[in-house]
């Protein structure tokens, strides 16, 4: 029988509970070949991992692995008493499940973890416990602590919704499936004194609007968590899953000095789709994941250790909307992140709405521009949203000249704004970066966010590629005072082709959710001003790979995940008339 013909009847399948050292039990499901000892793929999440469907496990079974899915403590049918989500017990229990797997008669003792989002983040906590039989982790769409929930210092409403539904709704399907499959113990566990979350996560996050000690206690980008990881690690992130892209690059380069074999994969895409498993797993990502498992969990010498540690897929998309047909225009490999060859070139925002390589002086391009806050916001969740242009008097738009040759961006653009408000004591800034084609197609690329009162920079964590903020203390604004605001747009890999322009828009956030982003703007209605002069040189620094050009034709605009497109007949600079 060929592997592709393998059905659920061809493998052994069990649901049950693993008893932890403290007496609590973690719900699991397993699939494995009916004979022999095999390496195991382990999925660990707060949703329905302990009721993982066969079609999700099948690709791993076909490749010669056993598969185990298990729920975090106090989620699904798992027992456990925890303080709140992201309790260290998640890592402790996960490590104990790894060791339980290694002792099973169908296991050869080698275990690798996979998963997206919550199932990615927890891998760091498990690996930090250093279970002896964990061989590798492969985390996609990883998020972390304060800067995930409060991107730019702004509470993201999607994340508040996630915290609520994950605890009360998303687990229900897994519970139901286990009970239908014959789990006679789950019903008694649900809501009992053996399954308790003492403090609801969605309440906790609203109680900590600043990056305080509570957030420190659940942060993985630190020596106590990421710094303790020793096993081969692959982090997968989509550019438009902006926090995951930023956090994955940051963790793998700054917080994992003791990991000899690590890999960073960056690609166009979104949070939910890029790291999906089973039938929805995108082809390119799945190939990377399987190759990593093959080398470090199965032990096949496939040459992976000789490849550069960073892989970038350019202009990835899915023909016919089928993730199994995912393709990329081309692939590049890099010795480090950020790419050492990148040149960070400054461009200046001008009063006549240009992005110019020339430093400002006593010219007509000097002066200030004003916009009505908070009335203008880009909605970039999909093509339908993006088609609605922001209210033009509520944003400021700037464009480069037409590119004379391809310009390749790889890294995090950095923005310096000299800004004032005329009322209130704070303002929120949302930046959007777009590619404008000669036919008027405007393609969304990336965004960046910052609450002005949280502008203080973390000098220790800031690098040449990224400005990192402390988010520890609010420093309120005074109307009429000009403030220096430094911030990064999230990382990106994109080629602005010959004949195209780059556009940046300064506006406000909006509570309408787009790509997991959406927040209530702070402060009062205000005439906000951005200044452009020799004294106040508002600017953007672009991470440019010198000499690099597009190696393939661009995909049709508007068909890539999380990169919506609209048509514009002419450029509107936006803003209010100024004196």
C-alpha positions as CSV (number, residue, x, y, z in Angstrom):
1,X,0.0,0.0,0.0
2,X,1.4,3.4,-0.9
3,X,1.5,6.1,1.7
4,X,-0.9,8.3,-0.2
5,X,-3.5,5.5,0.0
6,X,-3.2,5.3,3.8
7,X,-6.5,5.7,5.5
8,X,-7.5,6.1,9.1
9,X,-8.2,2.4,9.3
10,X,-4.6,1.6,8.4
11,X,-3.2,3.2,11.5
12,X,-3.6,2.8,15.2
13,X,-5.6,5.6,16.9
14,X,-6.2,6.3,20.5
15,X,-7.6,9.1,22.8
16,X,-6.7,9.2,26.4
17,X,-4.9,11.1,29.2
18,X,-1.3,11.5,30.2
19,X,-0.8,11.9,34.0
20,X,1.5,14.7,35.0
21,X,3.9,14.6,38.0
22,X,1.5,16.8,40.0
23,X,-1.4,14.3,39.4
24,X,-3.2,16.4,36.8
25,X,-4.0,14.8,33.4
26,X,-3.5,16.2,29.9
27,X,-5.9,15.1,27.1
28,X,-4.2,13.6,24.0
29,X,-4.9,11.9,20.8
30,X,-2.4,9.7,18.9
31,X,-2.1,8.2,15.5
32,X,0.8,5.8,14.6
33,X,1.6,2.9,12.3
34,X,0.4,-0.4,13.6
35,X,3.9,-1.8,13.8
36,X,7.4,-0.5,14.4
37,X,8.9,2.4,16.4
38,X,8.7,5.8,14.8
39,X,9.7,9.4,15.3
40,X,6.8,11.5,16.5
41,X,5.3,14.9,15.5
42,X,3.7,16.6,18.5
43,X,1.0,19.4,18.2
44,X,0.3,21.2,21.5
45,X,-2.4,23.9,21.7
46,X,-5.3,25.4,23.7
47,X,-7.9,24.6,21.0
48,X,-8.7,21.2,19.6
49,X,-5.2,19.5,19.4
50,X,-6.4,16.6,21.6
51,X,-9.1,15.9,19.0
52,X,-6.9,16.5,15.9
53,X,-8.6,15.1,12.8
54,X,-6.9,12.3,10.8
55,X,-6.5,14.5,7.7
56,X,-4.2,16.9,9.8
57,X,-2.1,14.0,11.0
58,X,-2.0,12.2,7.7
59,X,0.8,14.1,5.9
60,X,3.1,13.2,8.9
61,X,1.9,9.6,9.0
62,X,2.6,9.3,5.3
63,X,6.1,10.6,5.8
64,X,6.8,7.9,8.4
65,X,6.0,9.7,11.7
66,X,3.7,9.0,14.5
67,X,1.5,11.9,15.6
68,X,0.3,13.2,19.0
69,X,-2.0,16.1,19.7
70,X,-2.5,17.4,23.2
71,X,-4.3,20.3,24.9
72,X,-2.7,22.8,27.2
73,X,-3.5,22.5,30.9
74,X,-7.0,23.7,31.8
75,X,-8.1,23.8,28.1
76,X,-10.3,21.4,26.1
77,X,-10.5,18.2,28.1
78,X,-7.2,18.7,29.9
79,X,-7.0,19.1,33.6
80,X,-4.8,21.7,35.3
81,X,-5.0,24.6,37.6
82,X,-3.2,27.7,36.2
83,X,-3.0,31.3,37.1
84,X,-3.9,32.5,33.6
85,X,-3.0,31.6,30.0
86,X,0.7,31.5,29.3
87,X,1.4,30.1,32.7
88,X,4.7,28.3,32.9
89,X,2.8,25.1,33.5
90,X,2.1,25.0,29.8
91,X,5.8,24.4,29.2
92,X,6.2,22.0,32.1
93,X,3.2,19.9,31.1
94,X,4.3,20.0,27.4
95,X,7.8,18.7,28.3
96,X,6.2,15.9,30.4
97,X,4.1,14.9,27.4
98,X,7.3,14.8,25.2
99,X,8.9,12.4,27.7
100,X,5.7,10.3,27.8
101,X,5.7,10.0,24.0
102,X,9.3,8.8,24.1
103,X,8.4,5.9,26.3
104,X,5.6,4.6,24.2
105,X,6.1,1.3,22.4
106,X,5.5,2.9,19.0
107,X,8.0,5.7,19.6
108,X,11.7,5.6,18.7
109,X,12.3,8.4,21.3
110,X,12.6,11.3,18.9
111,X,10.0,14.0,19.1
112,X,9.5,17.2,17.1
113,X,6.9,19.9,17.7
114,X,4.9,21.8,15.0
115,X,2.2,24.4,15.2
116,X,0.9,27.8,14.3
117,X,0.1,30.8,16.5
118,X,-0.6,29.6,20.1
119,X,0.8,26.2,19.2
120,X,3.9,28.0,18.0
121,X,4.5,30.2,21.0
122,X,4.2,27.4,23.5
123,X,7.0,25.5,21.8
124,X,9.5,28.0,23.2
125,X,8.1,27.3,26.7
126,X,8.3,23.6,26.3
127,X,11.8,23.7,24.7
128,X,13.0,25.9,27.6
129,X,12.3,23.0,30.0
130,X,14.8,21.0,27.9
131,X,13.0,17.7,27.8
132,X,15.7,15.1,26.8
133,X,13.8,13.6,23.9
134,X,12.7,16.8,22.2
135,X,14.8,17.0,19.0
136,X,13.4,20.1,17.2
137,X,10.7,22.8,17.2
138,X,9.0,24.3,14.2
139,X,7.0,27.4,15.1
140,X,4.9,29.4,12.6
141,X,3.1,32.7,13.4
142,X,4.7,33.0,16.8
143,X,3.5,35.8,19.0
144,X,4.7,37.2,22.4
145,X,3.3,39.1,25.3
146,X,2.7,42.9,25.3
147,X,3.7,43.9,21.8
148,X,1.4,41.3,20.4
149,X,-1.7,42.4,22.3
150,X,-0.8,46.1,22.4
151,X,0.8,46.6,19.0
152,X,2.4,50.1,19.1
153,X,1.0,50.5,22.6
154,X,-2.6,50.2,21.3
155,X,-5.0,47.5,22.5
156,X,-5.8,45.5,19.4
157,X,-9.5,44.6,19.5
158,X,-9.1,41.4,17.5
159,X,-6.7,40.1,20.2
160,X,-9.3,41.0,22.9
161,X,-11.9,39.0,20.9
162,X,-9.4,36.2,20.5
163,X,-8.7,36.0,24.2
164,X,-12.5,35.7,24.9
165,X,-13.4,33.3,22.1
166,X,-10.4,31.1,22.6
167,X,-11.3,30.5,26.2
168,X,-15.1,30.0,25.8
169,X,-15.8,29.1,22.2
170,X,-12.8,27.8,20.2
171,X,-12.2,24.8,22.5
172,X,-15.8,23.6,22.2
173,X,-15.3,21.7,18.9
174,X,-12.4,19.7,20.2
175,X,-14.4,18.8,23.4
176,X,-17.4,17.7,21.3
177,X,-15.3,15.6,19.0
178,X,-13.6,13.8,21.9
179,X,-16.9,13.0,23.5
180,X,-18.3,11.8,20.2
181,X,-15.2,9.6,19.8
182,X,-15.8,7.9,23.1
183,X,-14.1,10.0,25.8
184,X,-16.2,9.3,28.8
185,X,-14.2,11.3,31.3
186,X,-14.2,14.8,29.6
187,X,-17.7,15.8,30.7
188,X,-16.7,15.4,34.4
189,X,-13.5,17.4,34.0
190,X,-15.1,20.4,32.3
191,X,-15.4,23.2,34.9
192,X,-14.4,21.0,37.8
193,X,-11.9,21.9,40.5
194,X,-9.3,20.0,38.4
195,X,-9.7,22.4,35.5
196,X,-9.3,26.0,36.6
197,X,-8.0,29.2,35.1
198,X,-7.8,31.5,38.1
199,X,-7.6,34.8,36.2
200,X,-9.2,35.2,32.8
201,X,-6.7,36.2,30.2
202,X,-9.0,38.8,28.5
203,X,-9.4,40.5,31.8
204,X,-5.7,40.5,32.6
205,X,-4.7,42.1,29.4
206,X,-7.1,45.0,29.9
207,X,-5.7,45.5,33.4
208,X,-2.1,46.0,32.1
209,X,-2.1,48.7,29.4
210,X,1.6,49.3,29.9
211,X,4.5,46.8,29.5
212,X,4.8,46.0,33.2
213,X,6.1,43.1,35.3
214,X,3.0,41.0,34.6
215,X,3.9,41.1,30.9
216,X,7.5,40.3,31.7
217,X,6.3,37.2,33.5
218,X,4.8,35.7,30.3
219,X,7.3,37.0,27.8
220,X,9.3,34.4,25.8
221,X,11.8,36.8,24.2
222,X,14.1,36.6,27.2
223,X,17.0,34.6,28.6
224,X,14.7,32.6,30.9
225,X,12.7,31.2,28.0
226,X,14.1,31.6,24.5
227,X,17.6,31.8,26.0
228,X,17.2,28.2,27.4
229,X,16.2,26.6,24.1
230,X,18.9,24.2,22.9
231,X,17.2,22.1,20.1
232,X,17.2,22.9,16.4
233,X,14.6,25.6,15.8
234,X,12.7,26.8,12.7
235,X,10.6,29.9,12.9
236,X,8.2,30.6,10.0
237,X,6.6,34.0,9.6
238,X,4.5,35.9,7.0
239,X,5.4,39.5,6.3
240,X,1.8,40.6,6.7
241,X,1.5,38.7,10.0
242,X,3.4,41.7,11.2
243,X,4.0,40.9,14.8
244,X,5.0,37.3,14.1
245,X,7.5,38.5,11.4
246,X,9.0,41.1,13.8
247,X,9.1,38.7,16.8
248,X,10.4,35.7,14.9
249,X,13.3,37.7,13.5
250,X,14.0,39.3,16.8
251,X,13.9,36.1,18.8
252,X,16.0,34.0,16.5
253,X,18.7,36.6,16.1
254,X,18.9,38.1,19.6
255,X,17.7,35.5,22.1
256,X,18.8,32.1,21.0
257,X,22.6,32.2,21.2
258,X,22.8,28.5,22.3
259,X,21.0,27.0,19.3
260,X,23.4,25.7,16.8
261,X,21.0,24.9,14.1
262,X,18.3,27.5,13.6
263,X,16.3,28.6,10.5
264,X,14.2,31.6,9.8
265,X,11.7,31.4,6.9
266,X,9.9,34.6,5.7
267,X,7.2,34.7,3.1
268,X,4.1,36.7,2.0
269,X,1.0,35.7,3.8
270,X,-1.3,36.0,6.8
271,X,-1.5,34.7,10.3
272,X,-3.9,31.9,10.0
273,X,-2.9,30.4,6.6
274,X,0.8,30.5,6.5
275,X,1.4,28.0,9.3
276,X,-1.7,25.8,8.7
277,X,-1.4,22.1,8.9
278,X,-3.1,19.3,7.0
279,X,-5.2,20.0,3.9
280,X,-4.7,23.8,4.2
281,X,-0.9,23.7,4.7
282,X,0.7,25.9,2.0
283,X,3.1,24.0,-0.2
284,X,6.3,26.0,0.2
285,X,5.9,26.3,4.0
286,X,5.1,22.6,4.3
287,X,8.1,21.6,2.3
288,X,10.4,23.6,4.6
289,X,8.7,22.1,7.6
290,X,9.0,18.5,6.4
291,X,12.7,19.0,5.4
292,X,13.5,20.3,8.9
293,X,11.7,17.4,10.6
294,X,13.4,14.9,8.3
295,X,16.9,16.3,9.3
296,X,16.5,16.8,13.0
297,X,13.7,14.4,14.1
298,X,14.0,11.6,11.6
299,X,17.8,12.0,11.5
300,X,18.2,11.9,7.7
301,X,21.3,13.7,6.5
302,X,19.7,15.8,3.8
303,X,22.2,18.7,3.8
304,X,20.0,21.1,5.7
305,X,22.7,22.0,8.1
306,X,24.8,23.3,5.2
307,X,22.1,25.8,4.0
308,X,22.2,29.5,5.1
309,X,20.0,30.1,8.2
310,X,17.6,32.6,6.5
311,X,15.3,31.8,3.6
312,X,13.1,34.4,1.9
313,X,10.3,33.5,-0.5
314,X,9.5,36.5,-2.8
315,X,6.0,37.2,-4.1
316,X,4.4,34.0,-3.0
317,X,0.9,33.3,-4.0
318,X,-1.6,30.5,-4.4
319,X,-3.0,29.7,-7.9
320,X,-6.7,29.2,-7.9
321,X,-6.6,30.0,-4.1
322,X,-5.2,26.5,-3.4
323,X,-2.5,26.4,-0.8
324,X,-1.3,23.1,-2.1
325,X,-0.3,25.0,-5.3
326,X,1.6,27.7,-3.6
327,X,4.4,29.2,-5.6
328,X,6.9,32.0,-5.3
329,X,8.6,34.2,-7.9
330,X,12.0,33.3,-6.5
331,X,13.8,32.4,-3.4
332,X,16.9,33.9,-1.7
333,X,19.1,32.6,1.1
334,X,20.9,34.7,3.6
335,X,23.7,34.2,6.1
336,X,22.1,36.3,8.7
337,X,19.1,38.5,9.6
338,X,19.1,41.4,8.9
339,X,20.9,40.8,5.6
340,X,24.4,42.2,6.0
341,X,24.4,43.7,2.5
342,X,21.4,45.9,3.2
343,X,22.0,49.6,2.9
344,X,19.8,51.8,5.0
345,X,19.1,54.9,2.8
346,X,17.4,58.0,4.2
347,X,14.6,59.6,2.2
348,X,12.9,62.8,3.3
349,X,9.2,63.6,3.5
350,X,8.5,67.0,1.9
351,X,5.8,69.6,2.3
352,X,4.8,69.0,-1.3
353,X,4.0,65.4,-0.6
354,X,7.1,63.8,-2.0
355,X,9.6,61.2,-0.7
356,X,12.9,62.6,-1.8
357,X,16.5,61.5,-1.4
358,X,17.5,65.2,-1.0
359,X,18.0,66.7,2.5
360,X,15.5,69.5,3.2
361,X,16.7,73.1,2.9
362,X,15.2,76.5,2.2
363,X,13.0,75.3,-0.7
364,X,9.3,75.1,-1.5
365,X,9.4,71.6,-0.1
366,X,10.1,72.9,3.4
367,X,7.2,73.6,5.8
368,X,4.5,71.6,7.6
369,X,1.4,69.6,6.5
370,X,-1.7,69.1,8.6
371,X,-4.4,66.4,8.9
372,X,-7.6,66.0,10.8
373,X,-7.1,63.4,13.5
374,X,-8.6,60.7,13.9
375,X,-10.7,60.8,10.7
376,X,-8.5,59.0,8.2
377,X,-7.5,55.3,8.2
378,X,-6.5,52.7,5.7
379,X,-8.5,49.5,5.8
380,X,-6.3,46.7,4.4
381,X,-8.0,43.5,5.5
382,X,-9.0,42.5,1.9
383,X,-9.6,44.0,-1.5
384,X,-13.1,45.1,-0.6
385,X,-12.0,47.0,2.5
386,X,-9.0,48.5,0.8
387,X,-11.1,49.8,-2.1
388,X,-12.5,52.4,0.3
389,X,-9.9,55.1,0.3
390,X,-9.3,56.8,3.6
391,X,-10.9,60.2,4.2
392,X,-8.2,62.4,2.5
393,X,-8.3,65.3,4.9
394,X,-7.5,62.8,7.7
395,X,-4.3,61.4,6.2
396,X,-1.0,62.6,4.7
397,X,0.2,60.8,1.6
398,X,3.8,60.9,0.2
399,X,5.2,59.3,-2.9
400,X,8.6,58.7,-4.4
401,X,9.5,59.6,-7.9
402,X,9.1,56.9,-10.5
403,X,11.7,54.2,-9.9
404,X,14.4,54.3,-12.7
405,X,15.3,50.6,-11.8
406,X,14.1,47.9,-9.5
407,X,14.5,48.7,-5.8
408,X,14.6,45.7,-3.5
409,X,13.5,46.2,0.2
410,X,14.4,43.7,2.8
411,X,14.0,44.5,6.5
412,X,12.2,47.1,8.6
413,X,11.8,50.6,7.2
414,X,12.3,53.2,10.0
415,X,10.4,56.5,10.2
416,X,11.2,59.7,11.9
417,X,8.4,62.2,12.3
418,X,8.4,65.7,13.7
419,X,4.8,66.0,14.8
420,X,2.6,68.3,16.9
421,X,-1.1,68.2,18.0
422,X,-3.3,71.2,18.7
423,X,-5.6,69.6,21.2
424,X,-5.7,66.8,23.8
425,X,-2.6,65.1,25.2
426,X,-1.9,62.1,22.9
427,X,-2.3,60.8,19.4
428,X,-2.0,57.4,17.7
429,X,-0.1,57.0,14.5
430,X,-0.7,54.3,11.8
431,X,1.7,54.2,8.9
432,X,0.9,52.2,5.7
433,X,3.4,51.5,3.0
434,X,2.2,50.8,-0.6
435,X,3.5,50.1,-4.0
436,X,1.9,52.2,-6.8
437,X,2.1,50.9,-10.4
438,X,2.2,52.9,-13.6
439,X,-1.4,51.8,-14.3
440,X,-2.6,53.3,-10.9
441,X,-2.8,50.0,-9.1
442,X,-2.0,50.6,-5.4
443,X,-0.8,47.5,-3.6
444,X,-0.7,47.3,0.2
445,X,2.7,46.2,1.6
446,X,3.0,46.8,5.3
447,X,2.0,48.9,8.3
448,X,3.4,50.3,11.5
449,X,1.8,51.6,14.7
450,X,2.7,53.8,17.7
451,X,1.0,55.7,20.4
452,X,2.9,59.0,20.7
453,X,2.9,59.1,24.5
454,X,4.7,55.7,24.4
455,X,7.5,56.9,22.1
456,X,10.4,56.2,24.6
457,X,12.9,53.9,22.9
458,X,14.4,50.7,24.4
459,X,18.0,51.5,23.6
460,X,19.2,48.0,24.6
461,X,16.9,46.1,22.2
462,X,16.9,48.6,19.4
463,X,19.1,47.5,16.5
464,X,20.2,48.8,13.1
465,X,17.1,47.1,11.6
466,X,14.4,47.9,14.2
467,X,13.4,50.6,16.6
468,X,12.0,49.0,19.7
469,X,10.0,50.9,22.3
470,X,9.8,50.4,26.1
471,X,6.0,50.9,26.5
472,X,6.7,51.3,30.2
473,X,5.6,54.9,30.8
474,X,3.3,57.4,29.2
475,X,4.8,60.8,28.3
476,X,1.8,62.9,27.4
477,X,2.0,65.6,24.7
478,X,1.4,69.3,25.0
479,X,-0.5,71.0,22.2
480,X,1.7,73.1,20.0
481,X,5.0,71.4,21.0
482,X,6.9,69.6,18.2
483,X,7.9,66.0,19.2
484,X,10.4,63.7,17.6
485,X,8.7,60.3,17.0
486,X,10.9,57.4,15.9
487,X,9.2,54.1,14.9
488,X,9.6,51.1,12.6
489,X,7.3,49.8,10.0
490,X,7.2,46.0,10.4
491,X,9.7,44.0,8.3
492,X,9.1,43.4,4.6
493,X,10.6,41.8,1.5
494,X,9.4,43.5,-1.7
495,X,10.7,44.8,-5.0
496,X,9.5,48.2,-6.1
497,X,9.9,47.6,-9.8
498,X,11.1,50.0,-12.5
499,X,8.3,52.4,-13.3
500,X,6.6,52.1,-9.9
501,X,6.5,54.4,-6.9
502,X,6.6,53.8,-3.1
503,X,3.9,55.6,-1.1
504,X,3.6,56.1,2.7
505,X,0.5,57.3,4.4
506,X,0.3,58.8,7.9
507,X,-3.1,58.4,9.5
508,X,-5.0,57.1,12.5
509,X,-6.0,53.6,13.6
510,X,-9.6,52.4,13.2
511,X,-11.6,49.9,15.3
512,X,-12.7,48.1,12.1
513,X,-10.6,45.0,12.2
514,X,-8.2,44.3,9.3
515,X,-5.7,41.5,9.3
516,X,-6.0,41.3,13.1
517,X,-5.3,45.0,13.4
518,X,-8.0,47.4,14.8
519,X,-7.9,49.8,17.8
520,X,-9.8,52.8,19.2
521,X,-7.7,55.9,18.5
522,X,-6.7,57.8,21.7
523,X,-6.9,61.5,22.4
524,X,-9.1,64.4,21.3
525,X,-10.0,65.6,17.8
526,X,-6.9,67.5,16.7
527,X,-5.2,69.2,13.8
528,X,-2.0,67.2,13.7
529,X,1.0,68.6,11.9
530,X,4.0,66.9,10.4
531,X,7.1,69.1,9.8
532,X,9.6,69.0,7.0
533,X,12.6,71.3,7.2
534,X,16.3,71.3,7.9
535,X,15.6,71.6,11.6
536,X,12.7,69.1,11.5
537,X,13.7,66.6,8.8
538,X,10.8,64.0,8.8
539,X,12.1,61.0,7.0
540,X,12.0,57.3,6.2
541,X,15.0,55.0,6.1
542,X,14.5,52.2,3.6
543,X,16.4,48.8,3.9
544,X,17.7,48.4,0.3
545,X,19.6,45.5,-1.1
546,X,22.0,47.2,-3.6
547,X,21.8,45.8,-7.1
548,X,19.1,43.2,-6.4
549,X,16.3,43.0,-9.0
550,X,13.1,41.1,-9.4
551,X,13.8,37.6,-10.9
552,X,10.3,36.9,-12.1
553,X,7.1,38.6,-13.3
554,X,4.9,39.9,-10.5
555,X,1.8,38.0,-9.7
556,X,-1.5,39.6,-10.6
557,X,-2.2,42.3,-8.0
558,X,-4.8,41.6,-5.4
559,X,-4.5,37.8,-5.4
560,X,-1.8,37.4,-2.7
561,X,-2.8,36.7,0.8
562,X,-3.0,39.9,2.9
563,X,-1.8,42.2,0.1
564,X,-5.0,43.9,-1.1
565,X,-5.0,46.2,-4.1
566,X,-7.1,49.1,-5.4
567,X,-7.1,51.4,-8.5
568,X,-6.4,55.1,-8.2
569,X,-6.8,57.5,-11.1
570,X,-4.5,60.1,-9.7
571,X,-2.4,60.9,-6.7
572,X,-4.1,62.7,-3.8
573,X,-1.7,64.2,-1.3
574,X,-4.3,64.4,1.4
575,X,-4.3,66.7,4.4
576,X,-5.8,70.0,5.2
577,X,-5.0,73.4,3.6
578,X,-2.3,75.1,5.6
579,X,-1.3,78.7,6.1
